[in-house]
Amino acid sequence: MSGRLAGRTAIVTGAAQGLGAAIAQRFAREGARLALVDYNGPGLAETVAACGGSATGFEADLSSADSTRDVIARIFGQVGTADTLVHNAAILIETPFADEDFSSFFKTVNVGLQAGFQFARALWPTMQTNRGGALVFVSSRSGIEGFARESAYCAAKHALEGLSKSLALEGAAHGILSHTVTPGMYMKTPMSARNYSDELKAKWVDPMRLTSAFVALAERRDASLSGQRLDAWAMSQSIDGAETAHA
């Protein structure tokens, strides 16, 4: 299959809906082979079908370290290793801190940080050997700011920002690029539908419009971007505008 990602293999977490599903479908159009992960089996099956035969779905609960290890083993057994990770899976349930408990707090943190660490760590040796790879951690404003009723989500996203910066430094000698990516625009997703005000919903866009940025990062076009926090909307607009101008 031809395309910008022909010959590449990518793992996309949180792929059953929203931005993860859009990234998976765009990667499939660009020729990538895909391992898609989500706890939502029916939604995951829909994304796999939409990818037209280039994707395999793996149902898993990424809030569990054991389940995360198990799904990584299943991916490696059925698909093999990958040169690209897009860790998009996340939980955002707004909760006053006085009502937060240990279990729910670390369920959110584990989906973000624990799963992000385990996937990156599992892929790291092959990326080192092959002298290249792309690690993309989806972040948000909650990764650099604090928001009331989002203590667990902010903790998870802040942690991913630090993890990515460290991996970028260590990966530089091996051609491994690491980035965090914030959407940069209000997206029409199930998570947004639960948490956005009517004012924000009036501004939201199809998440497919943010996917050019992820294709570019999977292509590893620009090593100087490693370690940076990138804006998917601005980056995609720039890429798509340049391509239209040269069409």
Rosetta blueprint (number, residue, H / E / L):
1 M L
2 S L
3 G L
4 R L
5 L L
6 A L
7 G L
8 R L
9 T E
10 A E
11 I E
12 V E
13 T E
14 G L
15 A L
16 A L
17 Q L
18 G H
19 L H
20 G H
21 A H
22 A H
23 I H
24 A H
25 Q H
26 R H
27 F H
28 A H
29 R H
30 E L
31 G L
32 A L
33 R E
34 L E
35 A E
36 L E
37 V E
38 D E
39 Y L
40 N L
41 G H
42 P H
43 G H
44 L H
45 A H
46 E H
47 T H
48 V H
49 A H
50 A H
51 C L
52 G L
53 G L
54 S L
55 A E
56 T E
57 G E
58 F E
59 E E
60 A L
61 D L
62 L L
63 S L
64 S L
65 A H
66 D H
67 S H
68 T H
69 R H
70 D H
71 V H
72 I H
73 A H
74 R H
75 I H
76 F H
77 G H
78 Q H
79 V L
80 G L
81 T L
82 A L
83 D L
84 T E
85 L E
86 V E
87 H E
88 N L
89 A L
90 A L
91 I L
92 L L
93 I L
94 E L
95 T L
96 P L
97 F H
98 A H
99 D H
100 E L
101 D L
102 F H
103 S H
104 S H
105 F H
106 F H
107 K H
108 T H
109 V H
110 N H
111 V H
112 G H
113 L H
114 Q H
115 A H
116 G H
117 F H
118 Q H
119 F H
120 A H
121 R H
122 A H
123 L H
124 W H
125 P H
126 T H
127 M H
128 Q H
129 T H
130 N H
131 R L
132 G L
133 G E
134 A E
135 L E
136 V E
137 F E
138 V E
139 S L
140 S L
141 R H
142 S H
143 G H
144 I L
145 E L
146 G L
147 F L
148 A L
149 R L
150 E L
151 S H
152 A H
153 Y H
154 C H
155 A H
156 A H
157 K H
158 H H
159 A H
160 L H
161 E H
162 G H
163 L H
164 S H
165 K H
166 S H
167 L H
168 A H
169 L H
170 E H
171 G H
172 A H
173 A H
174 H H
175 G L
176 I E
177 L E
178 S E
179 H E
180 T E
181 V E
182 T E
183 P L
184 G L
185 M L
186 Y L
187 M E
188 K L
189 T L
190 P H
191 M H
192 S H
193 A H
194 R H
195 N H
196 Y L
197 S L
198 D H
199 E H
200 L H
201 K H
202 A L
203 K L
204 W L
205 V E
206 D L
207 P H
208 M H
209 R H
210 L H
211 T H
212 S H
213 A H
214 F H
215 V H
216 A H
217 L H
218 A H
219 E H
220 R L
221 R L
222 D L
223 A H
224 S H
225 L H
226 S L
227 G L
228 Q L
229 R E
230 L E
231 D E
232 A H
233 W H
234 A H
235 M H
236 S H
237 Q H
238 S H
239 I H
240 D H
241 G H
242 A H
243 E H
244 T H
245 A H
246 H L
247 A L
